[in-house]
């Protein structure tokens, strides 16, 4: 099998593994913070076994990135519990719009028309979710999900500005911060059953740990554009697994909003790739 084919398959598997988060978060009876603590414990154990010395590489930027990563994990799981899985995952992907707007400011690059237009369309899509929140009295679910998009952008930009040898450590210690925040809920919650531990272990080891390893492997063998396009499978399949396994249907307005965001990002990637050729 060619290396590029291996990279594509690996990235597809990573996106599909990531997309299972919504289903298991919905199925588990624990509250968001107990789930976060269990999952972080499993993730830290897996990362320590897999990466060993890499988790102990420190610099100042790594700690900032760890904070953003912890924020990303917390807001996404809380949002998934408070609102539909579709709302949570699609609003997390509005982080791409913040990246397009903030990246030129941070890295002193020029703004491009396609990036500005993509950001505007993404925010229009986010507006549909906010509209749904007002109409359906969705409570804190929508704003928390929107906040996860900001954390997504902060983590992505922080990792990009830091050397690669510190990337694993940011994820490892970000999970420790999650444990610190969520430990009281974990302590007060009834002990997880064997089946629940199975789902929690899947979230920590497979969904985050193996997903990250597969994505890293794939990224070394395919272009960044191909990788970005393939990972769009995550927000597409996340609500599908939840519909199949939990029976939760997104509203029409959130489905339209999600389609607007994802299509804007896909079109941008295709335009950028065409401009390179």
C-alpha contacts under 8 A as a table, 3 or more apart, distances in Angstrom:
res1	aa1	res2	aa2	distance
1	X	5	X	6.60
1	X	6	X	6.73
2	X	5	X	5.24
2	X	6	X	6.32
3	X	6	X	5.02
3	X	7	X	6.15
3	X	221	X	6.11
4	X	7	X	4.92
4	X	8	X	6.20
4	X	221	X	5.27
4	X	222	X	5.73
5	X	8	X	5.10
5	X	9	X	6.19
6	X	9	X	5.23
6	X	10	X	6.00
6	X	218	X	7.12
6	X	221	X	7.52
7	X	10	X	5.08
7	X	11	X	6.11
7	X	217	X	6.66
7	X	218	X	3.83
7	X	219	X	6.74
7	X	220	X	7.26
7	X	221	X	4.86
7	X	222	X	5.70
8	X	11	X	5.19
8	X	12	X	6.13
8	X	218	X	6.22
8	X	221	X	7.79
8	X	222	X	6.69
8	X	227	X	7.64
8	X	230	X	7.88
9	X	12	X	5.09
9	X	13	X	6.16
9	X	218	X	7.60
10	X	13	X	5.17
10	X	14	X	6.18
10	X	214	X	5.28
10	X	215	X	6.48
10	X	217	X	6.85
10	X	218	X	5.18
11	X	14	X	4.92
11	X	15	X	6.22
11	X	214	X	6.21
11	X	215	X	5.09
11	X	217	X	7.83
11	X	218	X	5.08
11	X	219	X	7.34
11	X	227	X	6.62
11	X	230	X	6.66
11	X	231	X	7.03
12	X	15	X	5.22
12	X	16	X	6.23
12	X	230	X	6.07
12	X	231	X	6.96
12	X	233	X	7.53
13	X	16	X	5.09
13	X	17	X	5.99
13	X	211	X	7.52
13	X	214	X	7.08
14	X	17	X	5.13
14	X	18	X	6.12
14	X	210	X	7.57
14	X	211	X	4.48
14	X	212	X	6.93
14	X	214	X	5.33
14	X	215	X	5.41
14	X	231	X	7.73
15	X	18	X	5.12
15	X	19	X	6.13
15	X	211	X	7.28
15	X	215	X	7.87
15	X	230	X	7.17
15	X	231	X	5.03
15	X	232	X	7.44
15	X	233	X	5.78
15	X	234	X	4.91
16	X	19	X	5.03
16	X	20	X	6.85
16	X	233	X	6.68
16	X	234	X	5.93
16	X	237	X	7.08
17	X	20	X	5.66
17	X	21	X	7.95
17	X	206	X	7.11
17	X	207	X	5.23
17	X	211	X	5.85
18	X	21	X	6.13
18	X	207	X	5.17
18	X	208	X	6.79
18	X	211	X	6.15
18	X	234	X	6.18
19	X	22	X	6.96
19	X	233	X	7.63
19	X	234	X	4.54
19	X	235	X	6.64
19	X	237	X	5.80
19	X	238	X	4.39
19	X	241	X	7.85
20	X	23	X	5.61
20	X	24	X	6.70
20	X	207	X	6.98
20	X	237	X	7.91
20	X	238	X	5.93
20	X	241	X	6.69
21	X	24	X	5.58
21	X	25	X	6.11
21	X	203	X	6.58
21	X	207	X	6.80
21	X	238	X	7.22
22	X	25	X	5.23
22	X	26	X	6.14
22	X	80	X	6.54
22	X	85	X	5.45
22	X	238	X	6.03
22	X	239	X	7.29
22	X	241	X	7.78
22	X	242	X	6.43
23	X	26	X	5.20
23	X	27	X	6.19
23	X	85	X	7.79
23	X	238	X	7.35
23	X	241	X	6.03
23	X	242	X	4.70
23	X	245	X	6.71
23	X	246	X	6.80
24	X	27	X	4.95
24	X	28	X	6.01
24	X	199	X	6.46
24	X	200	X	7.89
24	X	203	X	7.47
25	X	28	X	5.49
25	X	32	X	7.81
25	X	35	X	7.49
25	X	77	X	7.05
25	X	80	X	7.11
25	X	81	X	7.13
26	X	29	X	7.75
26	X	80	X	7.31
26	X	81	X	6.60
26	X	242	X	7.72
26	X	246	X	7.16
27	X	246	X	6.92
28	X	35	X	7.83
28	X	196	X	6.68
28	X	199	X	7.69
30	X	33	X	7.99
30	X	34	X	5.92
30	X	35	X	6.09
30	X	189	X	7.16
31	X	34	X	5.53
31	X	35	X	6.36
31	X	81	X	7.71
31	X	185	X	7.86
32	X	35	X	5.24
32	X	36	X	6.16
32	X	77	X	5.85
32	X	78	X	5.26
32	X	81	X	6.45
33	X	36	X	4.88
33	X	37	X	6.21
33	X	74	X	7.62
33	X	78	X	7.53
33	X	181	X	8.00
33	X	182	X	4.92
33	X	183	X	7.74
33	X	185	X	5.86
33	X	186	X	6.95
34	X	37	X	5.20
34	X	38	X	6.32
34	X	182	X	6.29
34	X	183	X	7.25
34	X	185	X	5.13
34	X	186	X	4.29
34	X	187	X	8.00
34	X	189	X	6.85
35	X	38	X	5.28
35	X	39	X	6.03
35	X	186	X	7.63
35	X	200	X	7.09
36	X	39	X	5.23
36	X	40	X	5.98
36	X	73	X	7.61
36	X	74	X	6.98
36	X	77	X	7.25
36	X	178	X	6.80
36	X	179	X	7.27
36	X	182	X	6.66
37	X	40	X	5.18
37	X	41	X	6.26
37	X	178	X	6.48
37	X	179	X	4.86
37	X	182	X	5.49
37	X	183	X	6.07
37	X	186	X	6.19
38	X	41	X	5.31
38	X	42	X	6.51
38	X	186	X	7.31
38	X	200	X	6.37
38	X	201	X	7.85
38	X	204	X	7.75
39	X	42	X	5.24
39	X	43	X	6.08
39	X	200	X	5.60
39	X	201	X	6.53
39	X	203	X	5.97
39	X	204	X	4.38
39	X	205	X	7.95
40	X	43	X	4.94
40	X	44	X	6.00
40	X	175	X	5.04
40	X	176	X	6.96
40	X	178	X	6.72
40	X	179	X	6.36
40	X	204	X	6.18
41	X	44	X	5.31
41	X	45	X	6.33
41	X	175	X	7.53
41	X	176	X	7.86
41	X	179	X	7.27
41	X	204	X	7.40
42	X	45	X	5.25
42	X	46	X	6.27
42	X	200	X	7.82
42	X	201	X	5.91
42	X	204	X	4.85
42	X	205	X	5.92
43	X	46	X	5.14
43	X	47	X	6.09
43	X	172	X	7.71
43	X	175	X	7.38
43	X	204	X	4.38
43	X	205	X	5.32
43	X	208	X	6.85
43	X	209	X	6.06
44	X	47	X	5.15
44	X	48	X	6.02
44	X	172	X	5.72
44	X	175	X	6.63
44	X	176	X	7.52
45	X	48	X	5.24
45	X	49	X	6.30
46	X	49	X	5.25
46	X	50	X	6.09
46	X	204	X	7.96
46	X	205	X	5.95
46	X	209	X	6.49
47	X	50	X	5.05
47	X	51	X	5.63
47	X	52	X	7.29
47	X	55	X	7.68
47	X	172	X	6.69
47	X	209	X	6.62
48	X	51	X	5.47
48	X	52	X	4.83
48	X	55	X	6.81
48	X	172	X	7.92
49	X	52	X	5.78
51	X	54	X	5.50
51	X	55	X	6.59
51	X	168	X	7.76
52	X	55	X	6.08
52	X	56	X	7.82
53	X	56	X	5.57
53	X	57	X	7.30
54	X	57	X	5.67
54	X	165	X	6.93
54	X	166	X	7.25
54	X	168	X	6.38
54	X	169	X	6.29
55	X	166	X	7.79
55	X	168	X	5.89
55	X	169	X	4.12
55	X	170	X	7.85
55	X	172	X	6.22
55	X	173	X	7.79
56	X	169	X	6.29
57	X	165	X	7.25
57	X	166	X	5.80
57	X	169	X	6.22
58	X	62	X	6.23
58	X	63	X	7.64
58	X	166	X	6.64
58	X	169	X	7.19
59	X	62	X	5.37
59	X	63	X	6.97
59	X	166	X	7.61
60	X	63	X	5.52
60	X	64	X	6.73
61	X	64	X	5.07
61	X	65	X	6.17
61	X	158	X	7.07
61	X	162	X	6.49
62	X	65	X	5.06
62	X	66	X	6.11
62	X	159	X	7.83
62	X	162	X	7.28
62	X	166	X	6.18
62	X	167	X	7.25
62	X	169	X	7.01
62	X	170	X	5.23
63	X	66	X	4.90
63	X	67	X	6.35
63	X	170	X	6.47
63	X	173	X	7.77
64	X	67	X	5.22
64	X	68	X	6.51
64	X	158	X	7.43
65	X	68	X	5.08
65	X	69	X	6.07
65	X	154	X	7.48
65	X	155	X	5.39
65	X	158	X	5.50
65	X	159	X	6.51
65	X	170	X	5.73
65	X	174	X	7.73
66	X	69	X	4.97
66	X	70	X	6.09
66	X	155	X	7.77
66	X	169	X	7.91
66	X	170	X	4.43
66	X	171	X	6.05
66	X	172	X	7.84
66	X	173	X	5.94
66	X	174	X	4.08
66	X	175	X	7.85
66	X	177	X	7.77
67	X	70	X	5.13
67	X	71	X	6.18
67	X	174	X	5.94
67	X	177	X	7.30
68	X	71	X	4.97
68	X	72	X	6.10
68	X	151	X	5.38
68	X	152	X	7.39
68	X	154	X	5.97
68	X	155	X	5.08
68	X	174	X	7.74
69	X	72	X	4.94
69	X	73	X	6.28
69	X	151	X	6.97
69	X	152	X	7.47
69	X	155	X	5.72
69	X	170	X	7.42
69	X	171	X	6.59
69	X	174	X	5.56
69	X	175	X	7.88
70	X	73	X	5.21
70	X	74	X	6.12
70	X	174	X	4.81
70	X	175	X	6.18
70	X	177	X	6.20
70	X	178	X	5.52
71	X	74	X	5.17
71	X	75	X	5.96
71	X	148	X	7.18
71	X	151	X	5.93
72	X	75	X	5.47
72	X	76	X	6.06
72	X	148	X	5.23
72	X	149	X	7.75
72	X	151	X	4.98
72	X	152	X	5.84
72	X	155	X	7.88
73	X	76	X	5.41
73	X	77	X	6.27
73	X	148	X	7.93
73	X	178	X	7.73
74	X	77	X	5.51
74	X	78	X	6.06
74	X	178	X	7.13
75	X	78	X	5.18
75	X	79	X	5.84
75	X	144	X	5.79
75	X	145	X	6.32
75	X	147	X	6.78
75	X	148	X	5.15
76	X	79	X	5.13
76	X	80	X	6.09
76	X	88	X	6.30
76	X	89	X	7.54
76	X	92	X	7.32
76	X	144	X	7.61
76	X	145	X	6.13
76	X	148	X	5.75
77	X	80	X	5.08
77	X	81	X	6.37
78	X	81	X	5.23
78	X	82	X	6.21
78	X	141	X	7.60
78	X	144	X	7.36
79	X	82	X	4.97
79	X	83	X	5.81
79	X	84	X	7.90
79	X	85	X	7.91
79	X	88	X	5.59
79	X	140	X	7.77
79	X	141	X	4.85
79	X	142	X	7.05
79	X	144	X	5.57
79	X	145	X	5.08
80	X	83	X	5.51
80	X	84	X	5.93
80	X	85	X	5.03
80	X	87	X	7.76
80	X	88	X	5.42
80	X	141	X	7.47
80	X	145	X	7.82
81	X	84	X	7.43
81	X	85	X	7.88
81	X	141	X	7.80
82	X	139	X	7.84
82	X	140	X	6.93
82	X	141	X	4.65
83	X	87	X	6.60
83	X	88	X	6.95
83	X	138	X	6.82
83	X	141	X	4.79
83	X	142	X	6.85
84	X	87	X	5.27
84	X	88	X	6.44
84	X	248	X	7.23
84	X	249	X	7.87
84	X	250	X	6.46
85	X	88	X	5.08
85	X	89	X	6.19
85	X	238	X	7.12
85	X	239	X	5.89
85	X	242	X	7.12
85	X	250	X	7.88
86	X	89	X	5.43
86	X	90	X	5.96
86	X	235	X	7.62
86	X	238	X	7.01
86	X	239	X	5.03
86	X	250	X	6.07
86	X	254	X	7.35
86	X	255	X	7.59
86	X	258	X	7.72
87	X	90	X	5.46
87	X	91	X	5.94
87	X	129	X	7.19
87	X	142	X	7.01
87	X	145	X	7.11
87	X	250	X	7.59
87	X	254	X	6.46
87	X	258	X	7.80
88	X	91	X	5.49
88	X	92	X	6.15
88	X	141	X	7.76
88	X	142	X	7.41
88	X	145	X	4.97
88	X	146	X	7.85
89	X	92	X	5.05
89	X	93	X	6.49
89	X	145	X	7.65
89	X	235	X	5.71
89	X	238	X	7.30
90	X	93	X	5.22
90	X	94	X	6.93
90	X	235	X	6.14
90	X	258	X	5.32
90	X	261	X	7.37
90	X	262	X	7.88
91	X	94	X	5.23
91	X	95	X	7.67
91	X	126	X	6.62
91	X	129	X	7.93
91	X	142	X	7.99
91	X	145	X	5.64
91	X	146	X	5.27
91	X	148	X	7.40
91	X	149	X	6.09
91	X	258	X	7.76
92	X	95	X	5.88
92	X	145	X	6.13
92	X	146	X	6.29
92	X	147	X	7.70
92	X	148	X	5.20
92	X	149	X	4.03
92	X	150	X	7.80
92	X	152	X	6.82
93	X	96	X	5.83
93	X	149	X	5.94
93	X	152	X	7.77
93	X	235	X	7.80
93	X	261	X	7.63
93	X	262	X	7.95
94	X	97	X	5.35
94	X	98	X	6.98
94	X	122	X	6.19
94	X	123	X	7.20
94	X	126	X	7.16
94	X	146	X	7.51
94	X	149	X	5.33
94	X	150	X	7.91
94	X	261	X	7.06
95	X	98	X	5.14
95	X	99	X	6.25
95	X	148	X	7.63
95	X	149	X	3.95
95	X	150	X	5.45
95	X	151	X	7.43
95	X	152	X	5.39
95	X	153	X	4.78
96	X	99	X	4.98
96	X	100	X	6.28
96	X	119	X	7.72
96	X	149	X	7.69
96	X	152	X	7.95
96	X	153	X	6.48
96	X	265	X	7.88
97	X	100	X	5.13
97	X	101	X	6.42
97	X	118	X	6.99
97	X	119	X	4.37
97	X	120	X	7.73
97	X	122	X	6.19
97	X	123	X	7.34
98	X	101	X	5.15
98	X	102	X	5.93
98	X	119	X	7.21
98	X	149	X	7.92
98	X	150	X	6.94
98	X	153	X	6.07
99	X	102	X	5.16
99	X	103	X	5.45
99	X	153	X	5.38
99	X	154	X	7.99
99	X	156	X	7.86
99	X	157	X	7.02
100	X	103	X	5.69
100	X	104	X	7.45
100	X	115	X	5.81
100	X	116	X	7.16
100	X	119	X	6.60
101	X	104	X	6.72
101	X	105	X	7.61
101	X	111	X	7.87
101	X	115	X	7.60
101	X	116	X	7.03
101	X	119	X	7.12
102	X	105	X	5.28
102	X	106	X	6.27
103	X	106	X	5.20
103	X	107	X	5.85
103	X	108	X	7.73
103	X	109	X	7.45
103	X	157	X	7.10
104	X	107	X	5.32
104	X	108	X	5.04
104	X	109	X	4.37
104	X	110	X	5.76
104	X	111	X	6.16
105	X	108	X	5.34
105	X	109	X	7.00
111	X	115	X	7.02
111	X	116	X	7.17
112	X	115	X	5.39
112	X	116	X	6.38
113	X	116	X	5.22
113	X	117	X	6.03
114	X	117	X	5.14
114	X	118	X	5.98
114	X	268	X	6.48
114	X	271	X	7.97
115	X	118	X	5.06
115	X	119	X	6.15
115	X	268	X	7.25
116	X	119	X	5.17
116	X	120	X	6.27
117	X	120	X	5.12
117	X	121	X	6.26
118	X	121	X	5.19
118	X	122	X	6.12
118	X	264	X	5.65
118	X	265	X	6.65
118	X	268	X	6.62
119	X	122	X	5.06
119	X	123	X	6.21
120	X	123	X	5.20
120	X	124	X	6.24
121	X	124	X	4.96
121	X	125	X	6.26
121	X	260	X	7.13
121	X	261	X	6.89
121	X	264	X	6.52
122	X	125	X	4.99
122	X	126	X	6.23
122	X	260	X	6.81
122	X	261	X	4.73
122	X	264	X	6.67
122	X	265	X	7.99
123	X	126	X	4.78
123	X	127	X	6.10
123	X	261	X	7.93
124	X	127	X	4.91
124	X	128	X	6.76
124	X	257	X	7.91
125	X	128	X	5.35
125	X	129	X	7.03
125	X	256	X	7.71
125	X	257	X	4.37
125	X	258	X	6.64
125	X	259	X	8.00
125	X	260	X	5.45
125	X	261	X	5.56
126	X	129	X	5.19
126	X	130	X	6.43
126	X	257	X	6.40
126	X	261	X	7.64
127	X	130	X	4.99
127	X	131	X	6.07
127	X	257	X	7.80
128	X	131	X	4.91
128	X	132	X	6.25
128	X	253	X	6.41
128	X	254	X	6.68
128	X	256	X	7.86
128	X	257	X	5.45
129	X	132	X	5.00
129	X	133	X	6.25
129	X	142	X	7.06
129	X	253	X	7.13
129	X	254	X	5.66
129	X	257	X	6.39
130	X	133	X	4.94
130	X	134	X	6.39
130	X	142	X	6.74
130	X	143	X	7.96
131	X	134	X	5.22
131	X	135	X	6.21
132	X	135	X	5.02
132	X	136	X	5.79
132	X	137	X	7.83
132	X	138	X	7.55
132	X	253	X	6.73
132	X	254	X	7.15
133	X	136	X	5.41
133	X	137	X	5.35
133	X	138	X	4.69
133	X	139	X	7.01
133	X	142	X	6.23
134	X	137	X	5.32
134	X	138	X	7.03
135	X	138	X	7.97
138	X	141	X	6.16
138	X	142	X	6.69
139	X	142	X	7.09
140	X	143	X	5.60
140	X	144	X	5.99
141	X	144	X	5.34
141	X	145	X	6.07
142	X	145	X	5.10
142	X	146	X	6.16
143	X	146	X	4.91
143	X	147	X	6.14
144	X	147	X	4.96
144	X	148	X	6.41
145	X	148	X	5.09
145	X	149	X	6.88
146	X	149	X	5.28
146	X	150	X	7.01
147	X	150	X	5.14
147	X	151	X	6.42
148	X	151	X	4.97
148	X	152	X	6.00
149	X	152	X	4.93
149	X	153	X	6.29
150	X	153	X	5.13
150	X	154	X	6.18
151	X	154	X	4.99
151	X	155	X	6.05
152	X	155	X	5.29
152	X	156	X	6.13
153	X	156	X	5.15
153	X	157	X	6.03
154	X	157	X	5.35
154	X	158	X	5.88
155	X	158	X	5.03
155	X	159	X	6.04
156	X	159	X	5.26
156	X	160	X	6.16
157	X	160	X	5.02
157	X	161	X	6.21
158	X	161	X	5.21
158	X	162	X	6.37
159	X	162	X	5.15
159	X	163	X	7.57
159	X	164	X	7.66
159	X	167	X	6.29
160	X	163	X	7.56
162	X	166	X	6.96
162	X	167	X	7.57
163	X	166	X	5.88
163	X	167	X	7.27
164	X	167	X	5.29
165	X	168	X	7.15
166	X	169	X	5.40
166	X	170	X	6.51
167	X	170	X	5.34
167	X	171	X	6.82
168	X	171	X	5.33
168	X	172	X	6.22
169	X	172	X	4.93
169	X	173	X	5.98
170	X	173	X	5.49
170	X	174	X	5.73
171	X	174	X	4.97
171	X	175	X	6.29
172	X	175	X	5.44
172	X	176	X	6.76
173	X	176	X	4.82
173	X	177	X	6.37
174	X	177	X	5.11
174	X	178	X	6.40
175	X	178	X	4.88
175	X	179	X	6.32
176	X	179	X	5.02
176	X	180	X	6.33
177	X	180	X	5.01
177	X	181	X	6.31
178	X	181	X	5.18
178	X	182	X	6.03
179	X	182	X	5.16
179	X	183	X	5.37
180	X	183	X	5.60
181	X	184	X	7.65
182	X	185	X	5.59
182	X	186	X	6.42
183	X	186	X	4.92
183	X	187	X	6.04
184	X	187	X	5.03
184	X	188	X	6.18
185	X	188	X	5.18
185	X	189	X	5.99
186	X	189	X	5.32
192	X	195	X	7.96
192	X	196	X	5.59
192	X	197	X	5.99
193	X	196	X	5.03
193	X	197	X	6.08
194	X	197	X	5.05
194	X	198	X	6.25
195	X	198	X	5.00
195	X	199	X	6.54
196	X	199	X	5.12
196	X	200	X	6.11
197	X	200	X	4.92
197	X	201	X	5.79
198	X	201	X	5.16
198	X	202	X	6.12
199	X	202	X	4.99
199	X	203	X	6.30
200	X	203	X	5.09
200	X	204	X	6.27
201	X	204	X	5.11
201	X	205	X	5.68
201	X	206	X	7.48
202	X	205	X	5.38
202	X	206	X	4.95
202	X	207	X	6.12
203	X	206	X	5.86
203	X	207	X	4.70
203	X	208	X	6.36
204	X	207	X	6.07
204	X	208	X	5.54
204	X	209	X	6.42
205	X	208	X	5.97
205	X	209	X	4.75
205	X	210	X	6.23
206	X	209	X	5.35
206	X	210	X	4.62
206	X	211	X	6.19
207	X	210	X	6.27
207	X	211	X	5.39
208	X	211	X	5.17
208	X	212	X	5.92
209	X	212	X	5.32
209	X	213	X	6.37
210	X	213	X	4.97
210	X	214	X	6.03
211	X	214	X	5.20
211	X	215	X	6.13
212	X	215	X	5.13
212	X	216	X	6.10
213	X	216	X	5.18
213	X	217	X	6.18
214	X	217	X	5.12
214	X	218	X	6.13
215	X	218	X	5.05
215	X	219	X	5.96
216	X	219	X	5.14
216	X	220	X	6.55
217	X	220	X	5.55
217	X	221	X	7.08
218	X	221	X	5.29
218	X	222	X	6.24
218	X	227	X	7.56
219	X	222	X	5.49
219	X	223	X	6.86
219	X	224	X	6.83
219	X	227	X	6.38
220	X	223	X	7.96
222	X	226	X	6.33
222	X	227	X	6.47
223	X	226	X	5.25
223	X	227	X	6.16
224	X	227	X	5.02
224	X	228	X	6.05
225	X	228	X	5.12
225	X	229	X	6.21
225	X	269	X	6.28
225	X	273	X	6.96
226	X	229	X	5.17
226	X	230	X	6.14
227	X	230	X	5.19
227	X	231	X	6.23
228	X	231	X	5.29
228	X	232	X	6.75
228	X	269	X	7.77
229	X	232	X	5.46
229	X	233	X	7.92
229	X	266	X	6.36
229	X	269	X	7.12
230	X	233	X	5.91
231	X	234	X	5.71
232	X	235	X	5.97
232	X	236	X	6.63
232	X	262	X	7.17
232	X	266	X	7.88
233	X	236	X	5.06
233	X	237	X	5.90
234	X	237	X	5.43
234	X	238	X	5.87
235	X	238	X	5.32
235	X	239	X	7.21
236	X	239	X	6.64
236	X	240	X	7.11
237	X	240	X	4.88
237	X	241	X	6.19
238	X	241	X	5.56
238	X	242	X	6.55
239	X	242	X	5.01
239	X	243	X	6.14
239	X	249	X	7.84
239	X	250	X	7.59
240	X	243	X	5.11
240	X	244	X	6.24
241	X	244	X	5.12
241	X	245	X	5.85
241	X	246	X	7.82
242	X	245	X	5.22
242	X	246	X	5.08
242	X	247	X	6.35
242	X	248	X	6.04
242	X	249	X	7.95
243	X	246	X	5.56
243	X	247	X	4.35
243	X	248	X	4.92
243	X	249	X	5.77
244	X	247	X	5.85
250	X	254	X	6.34
250	X	255	X	6.31
251	X	254	X	5.33
251	X	255	X	6.20
252	X	255	X	5.07
252	X	256	X	6.22
253	X	256	X	5.13
253	X	257	X	6.12
254	X	257	X	4.88
254	X	258	X	5.96
255	X	258	X	5.13
255	X	259	X	6.12
256	X	259	X	5.05
256	X	260	X	6.17
257	X	260	X	5.13
257	X	261	X	6.39
258	X	261	X	5.21
258	X	262	X	6.16
259	X	262	X	5.29
259	X	263	X	5.83
260	X	263	X	5.37
260	X	264	X	6.05
261	X	264	X	5.27
261	X	265	X	6.41
262	X	265	X	5.21
262	X	266	X	6.19
263	X	266	X	5.02
263	X	267	X	5.98
264	X	267	X	5.27
264	X	268	X	6.17
265	X	268	X	5.16
265	X	269	X	6.31
266	X	269	X	5.19
266	X	270	X	6.29
267	X	270	X	5.12
267	X	271	X	6.10
268	X	271	X	5.10
268	X	272	X	6.08
269	X	272	X	5.13
269	X	273	X	6.13
270	X	273	X	5.11
270	X	274	X	6.16
271	X	274	X	5.07
271	X	275	X	6.21
272	X	275	X	5.12
272	X	276	X	6.44
273	X	276	X	5.23
273	X	277	X	6.65
274	X	277	X	5.31
